[in-house]
Amino acid sequence: MYDFALIFDLDGVIADTGNFHEKAWFAYCQKYNIPITSELFRNTLFGRSSKETFSILLGRELKNNELAAMVAEKETLFRKLAKGQLSPTPGIIQFLETIKHAGIRACVASSAPKINVEFTLRQTGTSAYFDQITSAEEVSQSKPDPEIFILAAKKMGFAPEKCLVFEDSFAGIEAAKRAGMKLMLLATTHSKEELPADFPCIDDFINLHFDTIKKLF
């Protein structure tokens, strides 16, 4: 039995959903005349919860009922755009098969609402590979706050230093660092040149061997 666990971000790690989220945000912002740019989305907003994203875009805190309606509309747009269009990140099914066979516990930790997490896992055929799911509704602070990763580790019964996080966004990377976890980056949302050079980085899971993971612990 191995004494470590793996934590997977959702968007940009399990599936490359960034393009669909960007289109959904741009459609929403255009409808309500809210300024947004691709640079702002990719470098600041991607990886954060919809709640925090709306606060950044509008420059103010939102009341719960107002926020709930806005989030629901934007995430419905995302699911409509992404339905039938999502594919698992290359190699991730084989990698998940390997770790499941080895008895490694795995959790999804995403700033997305639970309905989006379950939608994406169904669309990519990856639901059965994860022992736990941790989503936006379960935490009070979104990435880059480490709360969601710490909760994911607690659910699986592992100390933070015994967890490896797969992340692609700047907010997620900062959250994992602050949680005291090991990190492996995916160059999906950002290029390898844009990502921090002090962590291992992969393009996808095709050539990721289990021995590489074991050596990190």
Rosetta blueprint (number, residue, H / E / L):
1 M L
2 Y L
3 D L
4 F L
5 A E
6 L E
7 I E
8 F E
9 D L
10 L L
11 D E
12 G L
13 V L
14 I L
15 A E
16 D L
17 T L
18 G H
19 N H
20 F H
21 H H
22 E H
23 K H
24 A H
25 W H
26 F H
27 A H
28 Y H
29 C H
30 Q H
31 K H
32 Y L
33 N L
34 I L
35 P L
36 I L
37 T L
38 S H
39 E H
40 L H
41 F H
42 R H
43 N H
44 T H
45 L H
46 F L
47 G L
48 R L
49 S L
50 S H
51 K H
52 E H
53 T H
54 F H
55 S H
56 I H
57 L H
58 L H
59 G L
60 R L
61 E L
62 L L
63 K L
64 N H
65 N H
66 E H
67 L H
68 A H
69 A H
70 M H
71 V H
72 A H
73 E H
74 K H
75 E H
76 T H
77 L H
78 F H
79 R H
80 K H
81 L H
82 A H
83 K L
84 G L
85 Q L
86 L L
87 S L
88 P E
89 T L
90 P L
91 G L
92 I H
93 I H
94 Q H
95 F H
96 L H
97 E H
98 T H
99 I H
100 K H
101 H H
102 A L
103 G L
104 I L
105 R E
106 A E
107 C E
108 V E
109 A E
110 S L
111 S L
112 A L
113 P L
114 K H
115 I H
116 N H
117 V H
118 E H
119 F H
120 T H
121 L H
122 R H
123 Q H
124 T H
125 G L
126 T L
127 S H
128 A H
129 Y H
130 F L
131 D L
132 Q E
133 I E
134 T E
135 S L
136 A H
137 E H
138 E H
139 V L
140 S L
141 Q L
142 S L
143 K L
144 P L
145 D L
146 P L
147 E H
148 I H
149 F H
150 I H
151 L H
152 A H
153 A H
154 K H
155 K H
156 M H
157 G L
158 F L
159 A L
160 P H
161 E H
162 K H
163 C E
164 L E
165 V E
166 F E
167 E E
168 D L
169 S L
170 F H
171 A H
172 G H
173 I H
174 E H
175 A H
176 A H
177 K H
178 R H
179 A H
180 G L
181 M L
182 K E
183 L E
184 M E
185 L E
186 L E
187 A L
188 T L
189 T L
190 H L
191 S L
192 K L
193 E L
194 E L
195 L L
196 P L
197 A L
198 D L
199 F L
200 P L
201 C E
202 I E
203 D L
204 D L
205 F L
206 I L
207 N L
208 L L
209 H L
210 F H
211 D H
212 T H
213 I H
214 K H
215 K H
216 L L
217 F L
